Amino acid sequence: MGGVRHVVQDFHLAYCNIQLAAAPTIRLAPGDQEALAGVAAGRKIEVIGYELGITGRAVEERLARARKLLGCRTTTEAVAKAVALGFIL
């Protein structure tokens, strides 16, 4: 249960620290958005890869690219920012 609490706290902190002014300059590829959406839904990397028809490594690469484009250190932060910016629901 402590792990879930930590993720929720990270998500909340990331969400609160988002700079929405950068939104117009960020362009995420559809595949990057799909990978982030899978993580947001709680799916494992291998499951996301299976659903997208790619390897788990390719999912990791998409997540790394999304983190870089969104200016985030962690995937949790990237998911929070992607939600706040409307890239994923």
C-alpha angles and dihedrals in degrees: 000000000000090000092056091049090052092051092048091049091049090049092050094048092047092048092050093050097051118127104215092186089080092059099099092056097050118093118179120192114239090248091054090051091049092051091050091047090053091052090046088054090054097250122150120247092250091052092049089050092050091049092049095042094242136106125271087247090057089051090052089051091051091050091049090051091049091050091051095047092047092046094239132144097205136038089236090058091046091052091050092049093045090052092047092049094047098247091124133018 
